[in-house]
Amino acid sequence: MSRKKVYMAKKVRNQIAKRRIEQLFSLAEKNAFLGDINIANRYVEIARKISMRSKIKIPKEFKRRICKHCYKYLIPGFNCRIRIYRGKLIIYCDNCKKYTRIPIKNDKPSSARLK
């Protein structure tokens, strides 16, 4: 009986944690565009702590907005550069001077699929 309650409570906790992470990233985006990059970085830090505590992955659209090395909020043209080179999206962080390379999927049909 108590196992079912614990499982339901865990499910509810995960939903609350996901909502809080989304809210923190939206607040980080607003503050970053207003010029308060330090507050945006703090929101990202809190969101990461929530995800680690509740063992939830940060969604892909939010994960690409933070540096994987220094965990700062990235704003293209302000504190990071984004380039496409040889089928990869390359993000260069101006804070820690490191690169993140993300492969871009090719949607071209291959010759094996045509046969």
N, C-alpha and C positions, 0 to 999 in steps of 0.2 A: 504494500500500500504506500509506504513512504517513498519507494523508488519512483513510482509514477509521479508523485508530487515533486520530487527533486528534478526529474526529467522535464516536467512542464515548467518549473521555475527556471531551469537552465535555458530553455527555449525562449522564454520571455526575457531573460537577462540578455541573451544574444540579440534579440530584436531591439531592445532598448540601446544596447551598445552600438549597433549599426546605425540607428537613428542619430545618436549623439555624434558619431564619427562624421556622418553626412552634414550635420549642423555645424560642427567645428570647421570642416573644410569650406563650407559656404561662408562662414564668418572670416576665415583666413583669406579667402578670395576677395571679399569686400574690403577688408582692411589693407590688403596688399595693393589694391588698386587706388585706395585713398592715400597711400604713401606710408602706412604704418607696417613696414616689413617685419619689425621685431615682434609685434603682436601676432602677426600671421604665423611667424615661426613658432611662437609659443602655442598657438592653437594646434599646429601640426604636431608638436611635441605631446600635447595632451591627448590628441587623437591616437597617436602611436601607443601611448601608455594604456589607453582604454582597450585597444586591439590586442595588445600583449597580455593584459590582465584577463580578458575574456576569451583569449585564444581564437580571435576572429581575424581573417585576412582583410586587409584594407582593399576595397574595390580597385580594379585596374585604372579606372579614370581618375581616381584620386592618387593612386600610387605613382603615376607618371608625373604628378605635379610636385613631387618632393625629390630631393637629391638622395640617392641611395647611399652616399658616403657621409655627408654631413647633416642630413635630414632637415635641410632648410626648404622653405616654400619657394618654388621656382616660378619666375615671371619671365616669359620669353622677351628678350630685348632689354630687360632691366638687369637681371642677375644671372642669366643663362643664355647660351646660344644654341639654336636648334638647326641642324643640317641634315640633309639626306645624302648619303654617299654609299654607292655600291650595294643598294638594297637594304641599308640599315639607317635607322633614325638615330642620329648622334646628338646627345645633349651634353653640353659642356657647362659645368657649374663654375661661376666666377668666384664663389666663396672658397671652395676647397680645391679648385683647379683640376678637377677630375672629370673623366668622360663616362657616360653611360651609353651603351650601344644596344639598341632594340631592333631585332630583325623585322623587316616588313614582309608580309606574306605576298607571294606572287599569285595573282588570280588568273594568269594565262593558262589556257588548257595545254597540257603536255601531249607529246606525240603518243604516249602510252594510253592515254584516255581516249584518243580518237580512234584507235584500232579496236 
